[in-house]
Amino acid sequence: MTESPKVVRNDEQNRYEAWSGDTLAGVAVYRERGDRTIFTHTEVESAFEGKGVAKALAAVALEDAVGRGRVIVPLCPFIADYLRKHTEYEDHVRWPEATG
């Protein structure tokens, strides 16, 4: 992908969407509870895999959540991994309790 996808928040479907032109390239699904934004799943269409779509989704989604004063809860493995690599979000993250 030569240009970054356009990422928008779709409140009706509780997801951030990455668009490449008129094509939906990927989504980061969330739900909101109180002051928390809980990221549950990130998915990229196969034609766009390996082209930075998931990273673009994570960057925009997390910046948006922080900008809106939200607490980030990463249930999604991709978002969790992104947060471990980008410690600037640390003050805004509440890691889920380990279960099992």
DSSP file (Angstrom, degrees, kcal/mol; ACC not computed):
  #  RESIDUE AA STRUCTURE BP1 BP2  ACC     N-H-->O    O-->H-N    N-H-->O    O-->H-N    TCO  KAPPA ALPHA  PHI   PSI    X-CA   Y-CA   Z-CA
    1    1 A M              0   0    0      0, 0.0    47,-0.0     0, 0.0     3,-0.0   0.000 360.0 360.0 360.0 119.4    0.0    0.0    0.0
    2    2 A T        +     0   0    0      2,-0.1     2,-0.3     1,-0.1    49,-0.0   0.789 360.0  39.1 -80.9 -28.0    1.7    3.2   -1.1
    3    3 A E  S    S-     0   0    0      1,-0.0    -1,-0.1     0, 0.0     0, 0.0  -0.910  92.9-102.1-121.9 152.9   -0.6    5.5    0.8
    4    4 A S        -     0   0    0     -2,-0.3    48,-0.1     1,-0.1    49,-0.1  -0.381  41.7-110.0 -68.6 146.4   -2.0    5.1    4.3
    5    5 A P        -     0   0    0      0, 0.0     2,-0.5     0, 0.0    15,-0.2  -0.368  30.1-108.3 -71.3 157.4   -5.6    4.1    4.5
    6    6 A K  E     -A   19   0A   0     13,-2.7    13,-3.3    15,-0.1     2,-0.5  -0.782  36.6-157.7 -83.8 125.3   -8.2    6.6    5.8
    7    7 A V  E     +A   18   0A   0     -2,-0.5     2,-0.3    11,-0.2    11,-0.2  -0.922  16.0 172.7-111.5 128.8   -9.3    5.5    9.2
    8    8 A V  E     -A   17   0A   0      9,-2.4     9,-3.2    -2,-0.5     2,-0.5  -0.946  32.6-118.7-131.9 152.2  -12.7    6.6   10.7
    9    9 A R  E     -A   16   0A   0     -2,-0.3     2,-0.7     7,-0.2     7,-0.2  -0.811  20.7-162.4 -90.0 127.0  -14.7    5.7   13.8
   10   10 A N  E >>> -A   15   0A   0      5,-3.4     5,-1.8    -2,-0.5     3,-0.6  -0.868   8.3-178.2-110.1  94.9  -18.1    4.2   13.0
   11   11 A D  G >45S+     0   0    0     -2,-0.7     3,-0.5     1,-0.2    -1,-0.2   0.824  78.0  61.3 -64.8 -32.4  -20.1    4.5   16.2
   12   12 A E  G 345S+     0   0    0      1,-0.2    -1,-0.2     2,-0.1    -2,-0.0   0.847 116.5  30.8 -64.3 -33.5  -23.1    2.7   14.8
   13   13 A Q  G <45S-     0   0    0     -3,-0.6    -1,-0.2     2,-0.2    -2,-0.2   0.331 107.0-123.3-107.1   6.1  -21.1   -0.5   14.2
   14   14 A N  T <<5S+     0   0    0     -4,-0.6    16,-2.6    -3,-0.5     2,-0.3   0.936  72.8 103.9  52.1  54.2  -18.7    0.0   17.2
   15   15 A R  E   < -AB  10  29A   0     -5,-1.8    -5,-3.4    14,-0.2     2,-0.4  -0.995  69.5-123.0-157.0 156.7  -15.6   -0.2   15.1
   16   16 A Y  E     -AB   9  28A   0     12,-2.6    12,-2.2    -2,-0.3     2,-0.4  -0.867  34.3-151.8 -96.7 138.8  -12.8    1.8   13.5
   17   17 A E  E     -AB   8  27A   0     -9,-3.2    -9,-2.4    -2,-0.4     2,-0.6  -0.935   9.4-152.2-119.3 135.5  -12.7    1.3    9.7
   18   18 A A  E     -AB   7  26A   0      8,-2.9     7,-3.1    -2,-0.4     8,-1.3  -0.927  19.3-166.0-104.5 123.3   -9.7    1.5    7.4
   19   19 A W  E     -AB   6  24A   0    -13,-3.3   -13,-2.7    -2,-0.6     2,-0.7  -0.919  18.3-166.1-114.6 133.6  -10.6    2.5    3.9
   20   20 A S  E >  S- B   0  23A   0      3,-2.8     3,-1.9    -2,-0.4     2,-0.4  -0.916  75.4 -54.4-112.2  99.4   -8.4    2.3    0.8
   21   21 A G  T 3  S-     0   0    0     -2,-0.7   -15,-0.1     1,-0.3    -2,-0.0  -0.560 121.6 -21.0  64.7-124.6  -10.4    4.4   -1.7
   22   22 A D  T 3  S+     0   0    0     -2,-0.4     2,-0.5    -3,-0.1    -1,-0.3   0.281 119.6  98.6 -96.0   9.4  -13.9    2.9   -1.7
   23   23 A T  E <  S-B   20   0A   0     -3,-1.9    -3,-2.8     2,-0.0     2,-0.7  -0.854  73.4-131.0-106.3 128.9  -12.7   -0.5   -0.3
   24   24 A L  E     +B   19   0A   0     -2,-0.5    -5,-0.2    -5,-0.2     3,-0.1  -0.666  28.6 178.1 -74.6 114.7  -13.0   -1.4    3.3
   25   25 A A  E     -     0   0A   0     -7,-3.1    20,-3.0    -2,-0.7     2,-0.3   0.750  55.5 -24.4 -93.6 -27.7   -9.5   -2.7    4.1
   26   26 A G  E     -BC  18  44A   0     -8,-1.3    -8,-2.9    18,-0.3     2,-0.3  -0.984  50.7-140.4-175.5 166.9   -9.9   -3.6    7.8
   27   27 A V  E     -BC  17  43A   0     16,-2.8    16,-2.8    -2,-0.3     2,-0.5  -0.983   6.5-154.3-140.8 150.5  -11.7   -3.0   11.1
   28   28 A A  E     -BC  16  42A   0    -12,-2.2   -12,-2.6    -2,-0.3     2,-0.3  -0.972  27.0-150.8-122.2 112.2  -10.8   -2.7   14.8
   29   29 A V  E     +BC  15  41A   0     12,-3.5    11,-2.2    -2,-0.5    12,-1.2  -0.610  22.5 165.8 -89.9 141.2  -13.9   -3.6   16.8
   30   30 A Y  E     - C   0  39A   0    -16,-2.6     2,-0.3    -2,-0.3     9,-0.2  -0.922  24.1-151.6-142.9 167.4  -14.6   -2.2   20.2
   31   31 A R  E     - C   0  38A   0      7,-1.7     7,-3.3    -2,-0.3     2,-0.5  -0.980  18.0-136.2-137.6 152.6  -17.3   -1.7   22.8
   32   32 A E  E     + C   0  37A   0     -2,-0.3     2,-0.4     5,-0.2     5,-0.2  -0.921  21.0 175.0-114.1 133.1  -17.6    1.0   25.3
   33   33 A R  E >   - C   0  36A   0      3,-2.1     3,-2.7    -2,-0.5     2,-0.1  -0.970  65.2 -48.7-135.1 116.7  -18.5    0.5   29.0
   34   34 A G  T 3  S-     0   0    0     -2,-0.4    36,-0.0     1,-0.3     0, 0.0  -0.385 125.3 -17.9  57.6-124.8  -18.5    3.6   31.3
   35   35 A D  T 3  S+     0   0    0     -2,-0.1    36,-2.8    -3,-0.1     2,-0.4   0.283 119.1 100.2 -94.1  10.6  -15.2    5.4   30.6
   36   36 A R  E <   -Cd  33  71A   0     -3,-2.7    -3,-2.1    34,-0.2     2,-0.6  -0.792  55.0-158.9-106.1 139.4  -13.6    2.3   29.0
   37   37 A T  E     -Cd  32  72A   0     34,-3.2    36,-2.5    -2,-0.4     2,-0.7  -0.969  17.6-159.7-109.4 115.2  -13.1    1.5   25.3
   38   38 A I  E     -Cd  31  73A   0     -7,-3.3    -7,-1.7    -2,-0.6     2,-0.6  -0.857   4.5-151.4-103.1 111.0  -12.6   -2.3   25.1
   39   39 A F  E     +Cd  30  74A   0     34,-2.1    36,-2.0    -2,-0.7    37,-2.0  -0.726  22.9 168.5 -85.1 121.2  -10.9   -3.4   21.9
   40   40 A T  E     +     0   0A   0    -11,-2.2     2,-0.3    -2,-0.6   -10,-0.2   0.709  55.4   5.8-107.9 -25.6  -12.1   -6.9   21.1
   41   41 A H  E     -C   29   0A   0    -12,-1.2   -12,-3.5    35,-0.2     2,-0.4  -0.964  46.2-163.8-164.3 138.7  -10.9   -7.7   17.5
   42   42 A T  E     +C   28   0A   0     -2,-0.3     2,-0.4   -14,-0.3   -14,-0.2  -0.998  18.4 176.7-125.9 133.0   -8.9   -6.4   14.6
   43   43 A E  E     -C   27   0A   0    -16,-2.8   -16,-2.8    -2,-0.4     2,-0.4  -0.999  12.6-164.6-140.9 136.3   -9.2   -7.8   11.2
   44   44 A V  E     -C   26   0A   0     -2,-0.4   -18,-0.3   -18,-0.2     5,-0.1  -0.966  31.6-110.6-120.1 135.2   -7.7   -6.9    7.8
   45   45 A E    >   -     0   0    0    -20,-3.0     3,-2.3    -2,-0.4     4,-0.5  -0.350  32.8-116.1 -61.1 143.3   -9.0   -8.1    4.4
   46   46 A S  G >  S+     0   0    0      1,-0.3     3,-1.1     2,-0.2    -1,-0.1   0.811 112.9  61.4 -55.6 -35.3   -6.5  -10.6    2.9
   47   47 A A  G 3  S+     0   0    0      1,-0.2    -1,-0.3     3,-0.0    -2,-0.1   0.697 110.7  41.7 -64.9 -17.3   -5.8   -8.3   -0.1
   48   48 A F  G X >S+     0   0    0     -3,-2.3     3,-1.4   -23,-0.2     5,-0.6   0.362  82.8 127.6-112.1   3.0   -4.4   -5.7    2.4
   49   49 A E  T < 5S+     0   0    0     -3,-1.1    -3,-0.0    -4,-0.5    -4,-0.0  -0.327  75.1  18.8 -62.9 142.5   -2.5   -7.9    4.7
   50   50 A G  T 3 5S+     0   0    0      1,-0.1    -1,-0.2   -49,-0.0    -4,-0.0   0.613  97.8 101.9  75.9  13.1    1.1   -6.9    5.4
   51   51 A K  T < 5S-     0   0    0     -3,-1.4    -2,-0.1   -49,-0.0    -1,-0.1   0.194  99.9 -98.5-115.8  15.2    0.5   -3.4    4.1
   52   52 A G  T  >5S+     0   0    0    -48,-0.1     4,-2.1    -4,-0.0     5,-0.2   0.571  83.8 127.4  85.8   8.3    0.3   -1.5    7.4
   53   53 A V  H  ><S+     0   0    0     -5,-0.6     4,-2.6     2,-0.2     5,-0.2   0.937  74.1  47.6 -66.2 -46.2   -3.5   -1.4    7.7
   54   54 A A  H  > S+     0   0    0      1,-0.2     4,-2.7     2,-0.2    -1,-0.2   0.900 112.3  50.1 -63.1 -40.3   -3.7   -2.9   11.1
   55   55 A K  H  > S+     0   0    0      2,-0.2     4,-2.7     1,-0.2    -1,-0.2   0.905 111.0  49.2 -64.0 -40.8   -1.0   -0.6   12.4
   56   56 A A  H  X S+     0   0    0     -4,-2.1     4,-2.3     2,-0.2     5,-0.3   0.916 111.4  49.9 -63.7 -42.8   -2.8    2.4   11.0
   57   57 A L  H  X S+     0   0    0     -4,-2.6     4,-2.7     1,-0.2     5,-0.2   0.945 112.7  46.5 -59.0 -49.0   -6.1    1.2   12.6
   58   58 A A  H  X S+     0   0    0     -4,-2.7     4,-2.7     1,-0.2     5,-0.3   0.927 112.1  50.2 -61.2 -46.5   -4.4    0.8   15.9
   59   59 A A  H  X S+     0   0    0     -4,-2.7     4,-2.1     1,-0.2    -1,-0.2   0.933 116.4  39.8 -60.0 -48.4   -2.7    4.2   15.8
   60   60 A V  H  X S+     0   0    0     -4,-2.3     4,-2.5     2,-0.2     5,-0.2   0.922 116.4  50.4 -69.0 -43.9   -5.8    6.2   14.9
   61   61 A A  H  X S+     0   0    0     -4,-2.7     4,-2.5    -5,-0.3    -2,-0.2   0.919 113.7  44.5 -61.6 -44.5   -8.1    4.2   17.2
   62   62 A L  H  X S+     0   0    0     -4,-2.7     4,-2.6    -5,-0.2     5,-0.2   0.906 113.5  49.6 -69.6 -41.3   -5.8    4.6   20.2
   63   63 A E  H  X S+     0   0    0     -4,-2.1     4,-2.6    -5,-0.3    -1,-0.2   0.911 112.7  48.8 -61.8 -40.9   -5.2    8.3   19.6
   64   64 A D  H  X S+     0   0    0     -4,-2.5     4,-1.5     2,-0.2    -2,-0.2   0.929 111.2  49.0 -64.5 -45.6   -8.9    8.8   19.3
   65   65 A A  H  <>S+     0   0    0     -4,-2.5     5,-2.8     1,-0.2     3,-0.3   0.928 114.3  45.2 -60.6 -46.0   -9.7    6.9   22.5
   66   66 A V  H ><5S+     0   0    0     -4,-2.6     3,-1.9     1,-0.2    -1,-0.2   0.918 110.5  54.5 -63.4 -43.4   -7.0    8.9   24.4
   67   67 A G  H 3<5S+     0   0    0     -4,-2.6    -1,-0.2     1,-0.3    -2,-0.2   0.767 107.9  50.1 -62.8 -26.1   -8.2   12.2   22.9
   68   68 A R  T 3<5S-     0   0    0     -4,-1.5    -1,-0.3    -3,-0.3    -2,-0.2   0.311 119.8-109.9 -94.4   8.0  -11.7   11.4   24.1
   69   69 A G  T < 5 +     0   0    0     -3,-1.9    -3,-0.2     1,-0.2     2,-0.2   0.746  66.2 153.4  74.2  23.8  -10.5   10.7   27.6
   70   70 A R      < -     0   0    0     -5,-2.8     2,-0.5    -6,-0.2   -34,-0.2  -0.491  46.1-126.4 -86.1 154.6  -11.2    7.0   27.4
   71   71 A V  E     -d   36   0A   0    -36,-2.8   -34,-3.2    -2,-0.2     2,-0.5  -0.891  28.5-134.2 -95.8 129.7   -9.5    4.1   29.2
   72   72 A I  E     -de  37  93A   0     20,-3.3    22,-2.9    -2,-0.5   -34,-0.2  -0.734  21.0-174.7 -92.0 127.8   -8.2    1.5   26.8
   73   73 A V  E     -d   38   0A   0    -36,-2.5   -34,-2.1    -2,-0.5     2,-1.1  -0.951  13.6-153.8-120.5 108.9   -8.8   -2.2   27.6
   74   74 A P  E     +d   39   0A   0      0, 0.0   -34,-0.1     0, 0.0   -36,-0.1  -0.687  36.4 148.4 -91.3  94.7   -7.0   -4.4   25.0
   75   75 A L        +     0   0    0    -36,-2.0   -35,-0.2    -2,-1.1   -37,-0.0   0.733  56.5  88.8 -85.8 -27.4   -8.7   -7.8   24.7
   76   76 A C  S  > S-     0   0    0    -37,-2.0     4,-2.6    -3,-0.2     5,-0.2  -0.562  77.3-141.4 -70.8 125.3   -7.7   -7.9   21.0
   77   77 A P  H  > S+     0   0    0      0, 0.0     4,-2.4     0, 0.0     5,-0.2   0.865 100.1  51.7 -58.0 -37.4   -4.2   -9.6   20.7
   78   78 A F  H  > S+     0   0    0      2,-0.2     4,-2.5     1,-0.2     5,-0.2   0.944 111.7  45.2 -66.5 -46.0   -3.1   -7.2   18.0
   79   79 A I  H  > S+     0   0    0      1,-0.2     4,-2.5     2,-0.2    -1,-0.2   0.906 112.9  52.0 -62.9 -41.2   -4.0   -4.1   19.9
   80   80 A A  H  X S+     0   0    0     -4,-2.6     4,-1.9     2,-0.2    -1,-0.2   0.923 111.0  46.9 -60.1 -44.9   -2.4   -5.6   23.1
   81   81 A D  H  X S+     0   0    0     -4,-2.4     4,-1.4     1,-0.2    -2,-0.2   0.905 111.1  51.8 -64.2 -41.8    0.8   -6.2   21.1
   82   82 A Y  H  X S+     0   0    0     -4,-2.5     4,-1.2     1,-0.2     3,-0.3   0.908 109.2  50.6 -60.4 -42.6    0.7   -2.7   19.6
   83   83 A L  H  < S+     0   0    0     -4,-2.5     6,-0.2     1,-0.2    -1,-0.2   0.862 105.1  55.9 -66.0 -36.0    0.4   -1.2   23.1
   84   84 A R  H  < S+     0   0    0     -4,-1.9     3,-0.2     1,-0.2    -1,-0.2   0.834 112.5  43.5 -63.6 -31.1    3.3   -3.2   24.4
   85   85 A K  H  < S+     0   0    0     -4,-1.4     2,-0.5    -3,-0.3    -1,-0.2   0.660 113.7  52.5 -86.9 -18.0    5.5   -1.7   21.6
   86   86 A H    ><  +     0   0    0     -4,-1.2     3,-1.6    -3,-0.2    -1,-0.2  -0.725  62.8 173.6-122.2  79.6    4.1    1.9   22.1
   87   87 A T  G >   +     0   0    0     -2,-0.5     3,-1.6     1,-0.3     4,-0.3   0.535  61.7  88.3 -69.3  -6.3    4.5    2.6   25.7
   88   88 A E  G 3  S+     0   0    0      1,-0.3     3,-0.3     2,-0.1    -1,-0.3   0.696  87.9  53.6 -64.8 -15.9    3.4    6.2   25.3
   89   89 A Y  G X  S+     0   0    0     -3,-1.6     3,-2.9    -6,-0.2     4,-0.4   0.495  76.5 106.7 -91.7  -4.7   -0.2    4.9   25.9
   90   90 A E  G X  S+     0   0    0     -3,-1.6     3,-1.3     1,-0.3    -1,-0.2   0.794  73.0  56.2 -48.7 -41.1    0.7    3.2   29.2
   91   91 A D  G 3  S+     0   0    0     -3,-0.3    -1,-0.3    -4,-0.3    -2,-0.1   0.644 109.9  47.6 -67.8 -13.0   -1.1    5.8   31.4
   92   92 A H  G <  S+     0   0    0     -3,-2.9   -20,-3.3   -21,-0.1     2,-0.4   0.360  94.7  93.7-108.3   3.3   -4.3    5.2   29.5
   93   93 A V  B <   -e   72   0A   0     -3,-1.3     2,-0.5    -4,-0.4   -20,-0.2  -0.814  46.4-171.8-107.4 137.3   -4.3    1.4   29.5
   94   94 A R        -     0   0    0    -22,-2.9     3,-0.1    -2,-0.4    -3,-0.0  -0.960  24.8-141.9-120.8 109.1   -6.0   -1.0   31.9
   95   95 A W        -     0   0    0     -2,-0.5     3,-0.1   -22,-0.1   -20,-0.1  -0.466  24.2-107.8 -71.9 139.0   -4.8   -4.6   31.1
   96   96 A P        -     0   0    0      0, 0.0     2,-0.1     0, 0.0    -1,-0.1  -0.311  39.4 -98.6 -63.9 149.5   -7.5   -7.2   31.5
   97   97 A E        -     0   0    0      1,-0.1     2,-0.2    -3,-0.1    -3,-0.0  -0.427  40.7-107.5 -67.0 141.3   -7.2   -9.6   34.4
   98   98 A A        -     0   0    0     -2,-0.1     2,-0.3    -3,-0.1    -1,-0.1  -0.495  40.6-160.1 -68.2 137.8   -5.7  -12.9   33.6
   99   99 A T              0   0    0     -2,-0.2    -1,-0.0     1,-0.1     0, 0.0  -0.824 360.0 360.0-117.2 159.0   -8.2  -15.7   33.6
  100  100 A G              0   0    0     -2,-0.3    -1,-0.1     0, 0.0    -2,-0.0   0.437 360.0 360.0 107.6 360.0   -8.0  -19.4   34.0
